[in-house]
């Protein structure tokens, strides 16, 4: 049967299902922080999320591994304090996903943020250089949410791209994005019995797990397989790479999920056969979402570059200071499919507020990993210890702009700091 290239969808009036000062698109770690940052400024906030939970990669993506958090404050440190105090901290900066959900939701409810799950942003309405509303699909049907300020925390820059903002995606040499990964939760064996497999400083645990998987005849697509301990009997597994997956490629993402689940199931099944200490290991569940390391990088007023990282540039309008290395997972499969730094040695550098302001719209802010930056800078600031304070900074910037009745670009650094921006930043 020959397929038609398109169908016509008749125009119609849509119900306005919500109006708020700030609309945050995406309730991943950066989106939750953005909503809380905006609410702390005394403005109303609606948080839209396409899945049924907050937390993004930390929960539905099942990789709550917080990297580069030591020099950060604000919501990030409050959440980590809660997770440690309640016994929800595992080894090597990994945390229990359900506890993350609980803390995020409790914080949002307390702050008065309206949470809307199962709501996928699918279009953006504009007047001139300003966004007026986002269109979403939900169990209620097609609907609109109006706001004065909008923050894209989708991770993939979806809202900003729908609004017509310029963006880049992929390695400038190949055009391909970093490898994606599907993570999994497994359990049933005692941590003391499998200590040689677990993530710790250095590569020893990864090397041992790789050797055992290869012995089992299932060499992993990710050649640095990692097992994070959550409890003495529960673990998070990252042992998969999926290549060439772009954020708007729904078919590619679907195919990758099927392929990745098959690979992980085979890894656990075969590992149990060759390693007696793993005989009781069970695959409990794979993540609900594929972990995309790279999405759209939206053009901002200031786009971070490799030179910023190499020179360790301080910024007068710093949101946070990044200390993490460039971490590139290869865009194509190869025999050494792990990660590398692209030959770039990073000195601590600042993410400026200007990287959070979309260059093409007056009231669209960016939170998390979709901020303005090149391929190499993105490979450094994208981790959770930076994405979360970047999201919080975007929320505070939105709130400050509304309270001062100015555009985000006109908010003074002193005003941003006065509303709580960039807590505990070491300056200079």
NUMAR-408484 format. One record per residue (C-alpha): residue number from 1; chain; x, y, z. Coordinates in pm, whole numbers, plus 50000, padded with zeros to 5 digits. Layout:
NUMAR-408484
i, ch, u, v, w
NUM, A, X, Y, Z .
...
***
This chain:
NUMAR-408484
i, ch, u, v, w
1, A, 50000, 50000, 50000 .
2, A, 50139, 50337, 49897 .
3, A, 50165, 50581, 50188 .
4, A, 50049, 50938, 50163 .
5, A, 50308, 51197, 50257 .
6, A, 50078, 51402, 50477 .
7, A, 49725, 51453, 50605 .
8, A, 49542, 51775, 50680 .
9, A, 49450, 51850, 51042 .
10, A, 49165, 52102, 51057 .
11, A, 49227, 52411, 51267 .
12, A, 49031, 52454, 51589 .
13, A, 49009, 52656, 51906 .
14, A, 49190, 52494, 52197 .
15, A, 49098, 52516, 52565 .
16, A, 49340, 52707, 52786 .
17, A, 49413, 52455, 53059 .
18, A, 49640, 52679, 53261 .
19, A, 49790, 53025, 53291 .
20, A, 50089, 53119, 53501 .
21, A, 50372, 53367, 53522 .
22, A, 50621, 53094, 53431 .
23, A, 50570, 52779, 53225 .
24, A, 50847, 52522, 53267 .
25, A, 50862, 52256, 52995 .
26, A, 51010, 51934, 53128 .
27, A, 51025, 51804, 53485 .
28, A, 51364, 51643, 53476 .
29, A, 51622, 51746, 53737 .
30, A, 51677, 52086, 53571 .
31, A, 51304, 52144, 53522 .
32, A, 51218, 52072, 53884 .
33, A, 51498, 52306, 53995 .
34, A, 51377, 52573, 53750 .
35, A, 51020, 52553, 53879 .
36, A, 51139, 52581, 54239 .
37, A, 51375, 52867, 54152 .
38, A, 51095, 53063, 53988 .
39, A, 50849, 52991, 54268 .
40, A, 51101, 53115, 54525 .
41, A, 51076, 53457, 54360 .
42, A, 50705, 53476, 54437 .
43, A, 50567, 53408, 54088 .
44, A, 50317, 53142, 53979 .
45, A, 50455, 52834, 53803 .
46, A, 50316, 52547, 53594 .
47, A, 50547, 52251, 53533 .
48, A, 50467, 52035, 53228 .
49, A, 50609, 51683, 53199 .
50, A, 50554, 51424, 52926 .
51, A, 50605, 51122, 53155 .
52, A, 50429, 51022, 53476 .
53, A, 50700, 51133, 53718 .
54, A, 50958, 51401, 53792 .
55, A, 51331, 51348, 53772 .
56, A, 51402, 51258, 53410 .
57, A, 51732, 51073, 53384 .
58, A, 51741, 51029, 53764 .
59, A, 51411, 50839, 53774 .
60, A, 51256, 50730, 53445 .
61, A, 51609, 50712, 53301 .
62, A, 51729, 50517, 53606 .
63, A, 52069, 50687, 53630 .
64, A, 52065, 50909, 53942 .
65, A, 52440, 50955, 53939 .
66, A, 52522, 51311, 54050 .
67, A, 52860, 51428, 53921 .
68, A, 53031, 51764, 53992 .
69, A, 52816, 51871, 54288 .
70, A, 53075, 51954, 54555 .
71, A, 53099, 52327, 54480 .
72, A, 52726, 52381, 54431 .
73, A, 52452, 52498, 54668 .
74, A, 52080, 52562, 54640 .
75, A, 51826, 52292, 54558 .
76, A, 52094, 52042, 54457 .
77, A, 52260, 52038, 54798 .
78, A, 51926, 52035, 54979 .
79, A, 51818, 51728, 54782 .
80, A, 52149, 51549, 54836 .
81, A, 52130, 51624, 55209 .
82, A, 51783, 51470, 55223 .
83, A, 51892, 51162, 55029 .
84, A, 52188, 51102, 55259 .
85, A, 51987, 51169, 55576 .
86, A, 51715, 50921, 55474 .
87, A, 51952, 50642, 55374 .
88, A, 51878, 50679, 55002 .
89, A, 52241, 50728, 54901 .
90, A, 52423, 50438, 54740 .
91, A, 52785, 50424, 54634 .
92, A, 52972, 50668, 54415 .
93, A, 52714, 50947, 54401 .
94, A, 52421, 50722, 54307 .
95, A, 52082, 50760, 54474 .
96, A, 51758, 50567, 54498 .
97, A, 51521, 50684, 54221 .
98, A, 51205, 50656, 54431 .
99, A, 51350, 50878, 54702 .
100, A, 51443, 51132, 54435 .
101, A, 51081, 51135, 54312 .
102, A, 50953, 51180, 54667 .
103, A, 51179, 51473, 54745 .
104, A, 51113, 51647, 54417 .
105, A, 50736, 51613, 54440 .
106, A, 50729, 51716, 54805 .
107, A, 50937, 52025, 54726 .
108, A, 50717, 52122, 54431 .
109, A, 50395, 52083, 54627 .
110, A, 50533, 52284, 54918 .
111, A, 50639, 52561, 54678 .
112, A, 50292, 52581, 54525 .
113, A, 50400, 52467, 54178 .
114, A, 50123, 52319, 53966 .
115, A, 50248, 51985, 53831 .
116, A, 50099, 51842, 53514 .
117, A, 50218, 51493, 53417 .
118, A, 50150, 51302, 53092 .
119, A, 50154, 51636, 52910 .
120, A, 50373, 51655, 52599 .
121, A, 50458, 51999, 52458 .
122, A, 50405, 51973, 52082 .
123, A, 50383, 52332, 51957 .
124, A, 50462, 52689, 52060 .
125, A, 50266, 53005, 51984 .
126, A, 50440, 53342, 51942 .
127, A, 50370, 53707, 51888 .
128, A, 50676, 53873, 51744 .
129, A, 50978, 53784, 51956 .
130, A, 50774, 53659, 52250 .
131, A, 50620, 53321, 52325 .
132, A, 50257, 53349, 52435 .
133, A, 50160, 52985, 52491 .
134, A, 50265, 52625, 52448 .
135, A, 50036, 52364, 52296 .
136, A, 50037, 52021, 52457 .
137, A, 49882, 51678, 52419 .
138, A, 49759, 51499, 52731 .
139, A, 49485, 51256, 52836 .
140, A, 49260, 51565, 52825 .
141, A, 49338, 51608, 52454 .
142, A, 49503, 51900, 52281 .
143, A, 49525, 52207, 52505 .
144, A, 49710, 52533, 52564 .
145, A, 49906, 52677, 52855 .
146, A, 49967, 53052, 52859 .
147, A, 50249, 53228, 53040 .
148, A, 50464, 53537, 53058 .
149, A, 50798, 53356, 53074 .
150, A, 50889, 53010, 52939 .
151, A, 51176, 52781, 53032 .
152, A, 51286, 52491, 52813 .
153, A, 51405, 52213, 53041 .
154, A, 51319, 51929, 52806 .
155, A, 51686, 51830, 52785 .
156, A, 51657, 51812, 52408 .
157, A, 51564, 52177, 52352 .
158, A, 51225, 52070, 52218 .
159, A, 51020, 52376, 52318 .
160, A, 51278, 52625, 52193 .
161, A, 51316, 52437, 51865 .
162, A, 50938, 52428, 51816 .
163, A, 50942, 52805, 51870 .
164, A, 51189, 52845, 51584 .
165, A, 51509, 52896, 51781 .
166, A, 51831, 52808, 51603 .
167, A, 52019, 52509, 51737 .
168, A, 52301, 52265, 51675 .
169, A, 52326, 51894, 51747 .
170, A, 52611, 51649, 51714 .
171, A, 52985, 51635, 51666 .
172, A, 53098, 51917, 51433 .
173, A, 53323, 51670, 51249 .
174, A, 53071, 51390, 51190 .
175, A, 52733, 51551, 51256 .
176, A, 52649, 51258, 51483 .
177, A, 52539, 51283, 51849 .
178, A, 52709, 51118, 52142 .
179, A, 52605, 50760, 52219 .
180, A, 52289, 50712, 52422 .
181, A, 52247, 50448, 52694 .
182, A, 51966, 50246, 52845 .
183, A, 52015, 50177, 53214 .
184, A, 51867, 49904, 53432 .
185, A, 51795, 49806, 53791 .
186, A, 51909, 49463, 53903 .
187, A, 51940, 49284, 54236 .
188, A, 51944, 48964, 54436 .
189, A, 52314, 48928, 54518 .
190, A, 52502, 49054, 54823 .
191, A, 52729, 49353, 54763 .
192, A, 53006, 49190, 54967 .
193, A, 53010, 48895, 54727 .
194, A, 53044, 49110, 54415 .
195, A, 53270, 49388, 54544 .
196, A, 53507, 49340, 54250 .
197, A, 53232, 49444, 54008 .
198, A, 53118, 49765, 54177 .
199, A, 53188, 50124, 54073 .
200, A, 53465, 50285, 54274 .
201, A, 53750, 50527, 54216 .
202, A, 53945, 50419, 53911 .
203, A, 53850, 50162, 53649 .
204, A, 53896, 49834, 53836 .
205, A, 53529, 49752, 53879 .
206, A, 53452, 49837, 53516 .
207, A, 53738, 49622, 53390 .
208, A, 53627, 49323, 53595 .
209, A, 53265, 49350, 53480 .
210, A, 53380, 49385, 53118 .
211, A, 53602, 49077, 53147 .
212, A, 53319, 48869, 53289 .
213, A, 53072, 48982, 53025 .
214, A, 53322, 48898, 52752 .
215, A, 53382, 48560, 52916 .
216, A, 53006, 48507, 52899 .
217, A, 53015, 48574, 52525 .
218, A, 52828, 48905, 52532 .
219, A, 53081, 49184, 52496 .
220, A, 52886, 49499, 52580 .
221, A, 52826, 49780, 52332 .
222, A, 52954, 50012, 52608 .
223, A, 53308, 49903, 52682 .
224, A, 53316, 50067, 53026 .
225, A, 53020, 49882, 53184 .
226, A, 52939, 50013, 53529 .
227, A, 52755, 49870, 53827 .
228, A, 52647, 50121, 54094 .
229, A, 52544, 49995, 54437 .
230, A, 52216, 50138, 54569 .
231, A, 52166, 49902, 54863 .
232, A, 52341, 49581, 54965 .
233, A, 52115, 49391, 54724 .
234, A, 52017, 49645, 54455 .
235, A, 52228, 49793, 54176 .
236, A, 52208, 50022, 53876 .
237, A, 52366, 49891, 53558 .
238, A, 52495, 50099, 53266 .
239, A, 52637, 49866, 53000 .
240, A, 52484, 49978, 52672 .
241, A, 52561, 50224, 52393 .
242, A, 52317, 50319, 52117 .
243, A, 52464, 50524, 51833 .
244, A, 52324, 50776, 51588 .
245, A, 52014, 50856, 51794 .
246, A, 51884, 51209, 51742 .
247, A, 51627, 51363, 51980 .
248, A, 51353, 51394, 51715 .
249, A, 51405, 51046, 51569 .
250, A, 51110, 50862, 51724 .
251, A, 51163, 50550, 51512 .
252, A, 51533, 50545, 51593 .
253, A, 51468, 50580, 51965 .
254, A, 51208, 50302, 51954 .
255, A, 51444, 50067, 51769 .
256, A, 51726, 50151, 52010 .
257, A, 51506, 50071, 52312 .
258, A, 51416, 49729, 52174 .
259, A, 51777, 49654, 52088 .
260, A, 51910, 49780, 52423 .
261, A, 51661, 49581, 52630 .
262, A, 51754, 49268, 52440 .
263, A, 52123, 49331, 52501 .
264, A, 52081, 49394, 52874 .
265, A, 51860, 49088, 52920 .
266, A, 52123, 48875, 52745 .
267, A, 52404, 49024, 52955 .
268, A, 52235, 48934, 53284 .
269, A, 52128, 48589, 53162 .
270, A, 52472, 48490, 53037 .
271, A, 52666, 48652, 53323 .
272, A, 52482, 48432, 53572 .
273, A, 52604, 48123, 53388 .
274, A, 52977, 48198, 53406 .
275, A, 53008, 48378, 53740 .
276, A, 52894, 48175, 54044 .
277, A, 52882, 48490, 54260 .
278, A, 52621, 48629, 54015 .
279, A, 52399, 48319, 54007 .
280, A, 52119, 48490, 54202 .
281, A, 52134, 48816, 54005 .
282, A, 51798, 48926, 53862 .
283, A, 51715, 49193, 53609 .
284, A, 51439, 49382, 53790 .
285, A, 51355, 49643, 53527 .
286, A, 51506, 49846, 53249 .
287, A, 51461, 50222, 53242 .
288, A, 51142, 50371, 53099 .
289, A, 51343, 50613, 52887 .
290, A, 51657, 50596, 52677 .
291, A, 51927, 50819, 52821 .
292, A, 52022, 51067, 52548 .
293, A, 52351, 51233, 52633 .
294, A, 52308, 51490, 52363 .
295, A, 52010, 51682, 52227 .
296, A, 51974, 52021, 52066 .
297, A, 52208, 52295, 52181 .
298, A, 51996, 52608, 52151 .
299, A, 52166, 52926, 52034 .
300, A, 52192, 53162, 52332 .
301, A, 52315, 53515, 52382 .
302, A, 52647, 53360, 52487 .
303, A, 52744, 53015, 52363 .
304, A, 53010, 52839, 52568 .
305, A, 53302, 52699, 52370 .
306, A, 53599, 52471, 52416 .
307, A, 53810, 52784, 52463 .
308, A, 53609, 52875, 52774 .
309, A, 53694, 52534, 52918 .
310, A, 54061, 52539, 52823 .
311, A, 54114, 52890, 52959 .
312, A, 53896, 52836, 53267 .
313, A, 53703, 53157, 53205 .
314, A, 53527, 53325, 53494 .
315, A, 53208, 53512, 53405 .
316, A, 53063, 53825, 53570 .
317, A, 52714, 53672, 53552 .
318, A, 52805, 53321, 53664 .
319, A, 52525, 53073, 53737 .
320, A, 52760, 52799, 53855 .
321, A, 53120, 52688, 53818 .
322, A, 53187, 52365, 53631 .
323, A, 53480, 52147, 53733 .
324, A, 53394, 51832, 53536 .
325, A, 53600, 51710, 53242 .
326, A, 53489, 51680, 52881 .
327, A, 53315, 51341, 52867 .
328, A, 53246, 51227, 52511 .
329, A, 53080, 50893, 52446 .
330, A, 53160, 50807, 52084 .
331, A, 52913, 50888, 51811 .
332, A, 52987, 50566, 51623 .
333, A, 53042, 50210, 51741 .
334, A, 53400, 50096, 51770 .
335, A, 53604, 49837, 51955 .
336, A, 53687, 50083, 52233 .
337, A, 53339, 50230, 52284 .
338, A, 53389, 50395, 52621 .
339, A, 53449, 50768, 52656 .
340, A, 53721, 51027, 52600 .
341, A, 53794, 51397, 52660 .
342, A, 53842, 51493, 52296 .
343, A, 54194, 51608, 52377 .
344, A, 54063, 51897, 52589 .
345, A, 54193, 51958, 52939 .
346, A, 53935, 52151, 53141 .
347, A, 54009, 52421, 53393 .
348, A, 53717, 52523, 53621 .
349, A, 53495, 52764, 53427 .
350, A, 53168, 52952, 53478 .
351, A, 52834, 52908, 53304 .
352, A, 52699, 53261, 53249 .
353, A, 52337, 53372, 53267 .
354, A, 52368, 53474, 52902 .
355, A, 52397, 53105, 52806 .
356, A, 52051, 53051, 52956 .
357, A, 51877, 53315, 52742 .
358, A, 51767, 53205, 52394 .
359, A, 51913, 53435, 52131 .
360, A, 51601, 53432, 51912 .
361, A, 51322, 53499, 52165 .
362, A, 51278, 53758, 52437 .
363, A, 51107, 53536, 52698 .
364, A, 51244, 53187, 52635 .
365, A, 51502, 53066, 52887 .
366, A, 51704, 52747, 52879 .
367, A, 51771, 52507, 53165 .
368, A, 51986, 52196, 53191 .
369, A, 52188, 52059, 52900 .
370, A, 52011, 52246, 52616 .
371, A, 52179, 52580, 52698 .
372, A, 52402, 52760, 52448 .
373, A, 52731, 52583, 52395 .
374, A, 52942, 52390, 52147 .
375, A, 52983, 52012, 52130 .
376, A, 53281, 52004, 52367 .
377, A, 53144, 52244, 52626 .
378, A, 52816, 52051, 52630 .
379, A, 53009, 51730, 52699 .
380, A, 53130, 51890, 53023 .
381, A, 52838, 52090, 53168 .
382, A, 52569, 51833, 53080 .
383, A, 52610, 51624, 53398 .
384, A, 52362, 51650, 53687 .
385, A, 52582, 51851, 53921 .
386, A, 52568, 52133, 53666 .
387, A, 52234, 52077, 53492 .
388, A, 52044, 52117, 53820 .
389, A, 52193, 52455, 53927 .
390, A, 52163, 52574, 53565 .
391, A, 51793, 52491, 53580 .
392, A, 51754, 52664, 53915 .
393, A, 51936, 52967, 53777 .
394, A, 51698, 52985, 53481 .
395, A, 51400, 52975, 53717 .
396, A, 51541, 53251, 53938 .
397, A, 51623, 53460, 53631 .
398, A, 51264, 53423, 53508 .
399, A, 51124, 53520, 53847 .
400, A, 51359, 53815, 53886 .
401, A, 51271, 53945, 53539 .
402, A, 50899, 53928, 53615 .
403, A, 50934, 54094, 53954 .
404, A, 51146, 54372, 53805 .
405, A, 50918, 54397, 53500 .
406, A, 51209, 54367, 53257 .
407, A, 51326, 54114, 52999 .
408, A, 51565, 53842, 53123 .
409, A, 51850, 54000, 52931 .
410, A, 51801, 54322, 53131 .
411, A, 51817, 54163, 53477 .
412, A, 52124, 54293, 53657 .
413, A, 52364, 54043, 53812 .
414, A, 52304, 54200, 54154 .
415, A, 51931, 54146, 54112 .
416, A, 51981, 53782, 54013 .
417, A, 52197, 53727, 54320 .
418, A, 51948, 53914, 54537 .
419, A, 51677, 53666, 54444 .
420, A, 51899, 53376, 54549 .
421, A, 52093, 53305, 54229 .
422, A, 52420, 53114, 54235 .
423, A, 52445, 53018, 54605 .
424, A, 52792, 52937, 54738 .
425, A, 52970, 53030, 54415 .
426, A, 53338, 53101, 54461 .
427, A, 53410, 53410, 54255 .
428, A, 53717, 53551, 54094 .
***
